[in-house]
Amino acid sequence: MSHALTRPADTWSPLYVLASVGAGGLSVTFFMYLMHWVPHPGRTVPVFEDITAALGRGEPALTAAITVALLGIAIFGALNLSLLVWNLRKMRGFRASATGQALANSNAQTQMMALPLALAMSINGGFILGLVFVPGLWSVIEYLFPLAMVAFLAVGWLAFRQLGGFIARVTAPGGFDCARNNSFAQMLPAFALAMTGVGLAAPAALSANGTVAGISLIVSSFFLIAAAVIVLVGLVLGLRSILENGVAAEQAPTLMMIVPITTILGILMLRQAHGLEASFGLPMEGAEKMMLLTRLMSVEVLFALFGLTVLTATGYVRRFLTGDAISPGNYALVCPPVAMSVLTQFWINAGLVGAGLIEKFGTAYWALTAIAIVLQALAIALLVFLHRRHFRAAPRPVMRAA
């Protein structure tokens, strides 16, 4: 008998793609520092020139915040891309394997939609990396928007192709196992479509070309509605099965999947609102943004509490986080705190400050911002913990032939 170094991630599952998505989401949480704390007059988002100008002011607190933000964006942006490449390599052989074929003929077929989700996340993350680290990018940004929309539409085509294949398989001959649908796993397609839609909505908020902004508004609206419909269907089907059969303990983290979907759709709607104001003269007032974001925050808090309640009832932490059972679905836990951190930042800045309810950089502002930072820190700690748990090699006895 000899020992070989193995690691849980060597037994690959499509859910490992969520590790890349989580890392990309964390890079966005650091971009929120720049978005809301660095002045960027005349632009919807801060760019390299705005950041260097802010650093040139020599304010210690602002300089420290920018430094942390740049490091976070660089580290988690790189991790996002490296994990995406690793997953793409693993996916090649998986499709043809017996495990892959079994997955393609089960309810879990929709797990493969983690691929378009990750691709859309990486395109969004790449856009942030360009804004922050590439000098002069804003001067050519209008040329990039059509290319970006083509890329997102290609990802959307992949997502709908996968979703269409699943729908065709389970509706024509039947065979969808409702009893085993006792989770919100079927919301993963909505997650992928929402991530694609928010990328398609970026030109609406950023482009000065009315035609580009208009196309962006139209195509992103299609993906918004598609994601919302799938969320509603998944919610009804999943809750019915959960109440009848009990929740699938290993898939309990999916009960909070609606949290990141809500954040993404919220950002999509904010981008559309800015596009309607900038290109078509239809402004959304500060109080309207506050109420929209407050309602979205309410949805997220409710589903976060629901998910945490079920995780506690099933003993998920003891069984799948600290126990012997190791599940790739662990990575679904990273997305909710990331999403809540991002939406909290928008709620504070675009909502409460925009409506004049609190003063920017006042005591209430920093007290609420601390919540977003705590959620961000929780997500970072969880991602690091999971990476060590799933990717750290450990000796395992292996019988070898003489």
N, C-alpha and C positions, 0 to 999 in steps of 0.2 A: 504494500500500500504506500502511496506517496500523497503529497499535498499539492494542490494547485490553487493559485490565487483566483478567486472568483468574486463577483459582486452582484447584487440583486439586479442592477441595470443591464447585466449581460442577458438576462431573460427579458427581451424587449417587448414592450406593449405600446400601442399608439398613444396611450395616456402619458407616456414620457415626453411627448411633444409639449405638454402643458408646462414642463420645466422651462422650455424656451419662452413660452408666452409669459410666464411669471417673471422671468428676468427682464423681458422687454417692458412689462408693466412697471417694474421697479425703476427703470430708466425714466419713465414718464413721471413718476412721483418726484424725482429730482428736478426734472424740467419745470415742475410747478413752482419751485423756488424762483427760477429765472422769470417765469411767466408772470408771476404776481409781485415780485419784489424788485425786478430790474426795470427801470423806465425804458420804454420803447416807443417814443412818439412817432406817429405816422405809420406805425405798423401794428398788425394784430398780434404778432408774436415777437419775442426778442430774438435778435440774430447776433452773429459774431461781433459786429461793430457796436451794438448796444452793450454787450457784455464787457468789451474792452473799455468802452467809455465809462461804465460803472466802476470797473476796477481802477480806472485812472483817478477817480474821485478820492481814493485813499481812505474811505470810511471802513474802520476795522470790522464792524459787524457785517456790513454788506459784503466786504471782501471775503470774509470767512464763509458766509452763506454761498457765495458764488463758487468758491473753491470746492466746497463740499458737493455742490450741485454738479460741477464739471467732472469731478472724480466719480460721482455716482453714475452719471450718464455714460461716461466712458467705460467704467467697469461692467455695469449691467448691460450696456449696449453690446459690448464685446461678448459677454456671456450669452446673451440672447442669440447672437449670430453663430457662435461656436456650437451651442446646443442644437440649433436648427440644422447645421451641417451634420452633426453626429446623428440626429434623428433621421435625416434623409438617407444617410448611408445604411442605417439599420433597417429602414423601411423597405429597401430593395429586396432583400431576401425574405422578409417577413410575408409579403403578399403571396409568394408561391409556397410557403411552408404549410404544413398541416394545420398549425395553429391559426395562420392567416386565413386559410380556406374556411375553417370552422367559424371564425369571427365574421367572415363575409356572408355567412348563412345564418346569422343569429341577430338578436336585437342589437348586439354590440357593433354591428356594421357601421353605425354612425360615428363610432370612435375615430374612424379614419378621417372624419371631417376636422379633426385636430390639425391636419396638415394645412388646409387653406386658412384656418384660424392663425396658425403660426406664421405662415407666409405673409398674411395681411399685417400681423403684429410687427414683423421684421421690417416691412416696407414703411410702416408708420414710424418705427424706431429709427430707421435709416434717415428719414426726413428730419427727425430731431437732431441726429448726429450732424447732419449737413448744416442745419441752421446754426448750431452752436459752435462748430469747429471749422467751418469752411468760410474764409473771408470772401466777401463779394458775392455770395450766393444769391442774395436778394436781388441783385441787378439782373440776374437771368432767370428769376423764379417763374416768370410768366411762360417761359419756354418749357419748364419742367412740369407744369400742371397737366398739360395734355398727355405727356408720357406717363405721369403718375396715375392718371385716370385709366389709361390703357392697361397698366400693370394691375391695378385693382380690379378692373373688369375681367382680366384674365383669371385672377384668383377667384372672383365671383363665379365665372364660368365653371371652374373646377369644383367649387362648392356645390353649385346647382347640379352638375353632372353626377357628383357622388350622392347628393340627396335624391335626385331623380332615380338613380339606380336602386337605392334603398326602397323608395316608395313603390317603384314598379315591382320589386321582389315581394313586398309584404301585402300589396293590394290585389294584384292580378291573381296569384294562386292562393293568397292568404299565408298564414304562418307566423304572424307577429304574436309573440308570447306575452299576452297582457299580464299574466301572473308574475312574470319575471321583469316586468317594467316598473317595479316598485322602488323607483328613484326618479330623479330629474335628469337622468343621463341623456334623454332624448332632446334636451335643450342645447346640446352641444352644436347642432347645426345652426341654431339661432345665434349662438356666440360667434360662430364663424361669419355668418352673414352680417351681423352687427359690426364686427371689426372691419369687414370690407366696406360697409356703408360709411363708417366714420372716416375712413381714408378718402372715400369718394366725396365726402362733404367738405374736405379741407379747401379745395379751390373756391368753394362758395364763400368761405370766410376770408380768404387771403387774396384772391385774384381781383385785379382792377378791370379785367375784361368782362363785360356784362354777359357775353355769349358763353364764355367758359364757366362763369358763375351760375348761369341759368342751367346749363347742362349738368353741372355738379349738383344743383338742387334737385333736378329731376331724377337722376340715376340714384342718388343717395336716398331719396324718398322711397324709391322702389325697394331698396334693401332694408330700410327702416320698417316698412310695412311687412315685408317678408319675415323679418326677424320677430316682429311683434306677434304675427299670426302663429309662428312656430312655438313661441313662448306660451301662448294661450293653449294651444293643443297639447303641448308637453305638460303643462301644469295640470290640465284636466285629467289626462290619461295617467300621469304619474301619481297624483293624489288619490285617484280612485283605486289604483293597485296597492298603494301604500296602506290605505285604510282597510283594504280587504285582506292583504297578505302580510302586512308589516313591512318596514323598510328593509332594503338590502343593506346590511350593516357596512359592507365594504364600500358601497357607493353612497353612503350617507353625506359625504362632502358635496355631492351634486345638488343637494337641497339648497345650497347657497349660491348656485351658479347664476341665479337671477340677479345677484348683486353686481357682478362685473358687467352683465348684459345691460343692466339699468344705467350704469355709469357710461358705458359706451354710447348707448342711445341718447343719453342726456347730453353728452358732448356733441353728438351728431346734431341734435336739435339746436344747441347753442350756435354751432357753426352755421347752420341754416339760417337762424335768426339774424346773425351778423351779415350774412350774404344778402338777405332780403332787405336789410337796412342800407347796406353800402351800395348795392347795385340796383335796387328797385324802390328805395325810399319808404320801406315799411318797417319802422323801428319797433323793437320790443322794449318797453320801458323797464326801469330798474325793478319796480315792484312786481312786474310780470315775471321777470327772470327769478326773483326771489321765490315767488310762489311755485314756479315750475321746479326749481331745484329743491325746494322744501318738500314737495310731494315726492320727488324721486328719492330724496334722502329717507323719507318715511318708509317707502317701499323697501329700501335696502336694510334699514334697521329692523323692520318686521321680519324679513326673510333671514337676516343674520341671527336674530333671536330664535327663530324657528329652527334653523340649522343647528345652532349650538345646543338647543334643547334636545334634539334628536341624537346628536353626537354624544351627549352625556348619557342619554338613556340607553344607547347601544354599547357604551364603553369603548368608543372608537379609539380614543387616545391610548388606553391601556392595551387594546388589542392590535392596533395597526400603526401606531406611532412609536410606542415605547416597548411593545411586546415583540414576540418572535415573528408574527405575521407581517410581511412587508408588501405593501400594495402600491403600484404606480399611481393609483388614484389619489395618493397623498398630496400630489402636486396641485390638485384642484383646491386645496386649502389655501394656497398662496394668493390666488386671484381675488377672493373677497376683501381681505384687508388692504390690498393694493388699490382695488377699485374704490373702496370707501374713503381711503386717504385722498385719492384724486378728486372724487366728487365733493368731499368736505372742503377742499381748497377752493373749488368753484363756487360752492354754496356760500362760503365766507366772502370771497372777493367779488364775484359777479352778482351774488344774491344779496347778502346782508350789507356789504359796503356799497354796492351799486344802488341799493334802495335807500341808502342813508340811515339804516338802522343802527349800525355801529361805525366807529371811526377807524380808518385804516391805520394800522400800526399802534392802535390804542391798547389798553389793558384787555378789553373783551376780545379784541382781534387776536392777540397772542395766546390768550387762554383757549380759544377755539382752535387756533392753528396748532396748538400743542397736541390736540386730539389727532389731527392728521399726521403729525410727526410720529406719535406713538404707534399709530396703525402702520405707518411706513416701517418703523423699527421692528415691529412684530413680524411683518412680512419678510424683512431681510433675515431676521433670526430664523424664521421657519424655513426659508429657502436654503440657508447655510446648513441647518440641521438635516434637512432632507437630502441635500447634496452629499453630505458625509455618510448618511445612512444608505443611500442607494448607489453611490459611486465609489465608495471606499472599498478597496479589495481586502478580502479576508481569506485565510486558509480554509479550505474545505477538503476533506479526504476524498480522493478519487482512486478507484480501483483501476489498475492498469494491467493489461495482458502481459504475461511473462515473455 
